[in-house]
């Protein structure tokens, strides 16, 4: 593999990680909103 290929691979892995984190954060936010509504 060339250094460029390795760099591309790492970048794509980082992008996937960010997507996953966004999904997790969105789910957490939804859960919090629902709980807040039920508290009162």
Rosetta blueprint (number, residue, H / E / L):
1 X L
2 X L
3 X H
4 X H
5 X H
6 X H
7 X H
8 X H
9 X H
10 X H
11 X H
12 X H
13 X H
14 X H
15 X H
16 X H
17 X H
18 X H
19 X H
20 X H
21 X H
22 X H
23 X H
24 X H
25 X H
26 X H
27 X H
28 X H
29 X H
30 X H
31 X H
32 X H
33 X H
34 X H
35 X H
36 X H
37 X H
38 X H
39 X H
40 X L
